[in-house]
Amino acid sequence: MRELIPSDPVVIAIVLILLSLIFFLYLMLRRTVLEFRDGMKGK
């Protein structure tokens, strides 16, 4: 398991940024879908 983690801090930073972007996109899409669903119900 230790071999999978790169020791280069630049690679670690890039991976963290990508993961945070994916998480942010997931939250935005989830919120949009929920609001769209509420709008379809007529709230």
PyMOL commands that set and color helices and strands:
alter all, ss='L'
color gray80, all
select helices_A, chain A and resi 2-4+9-41
alter helices_A, ss='H'
color red, helices_A
deselect
rebuild
show_as cartoon
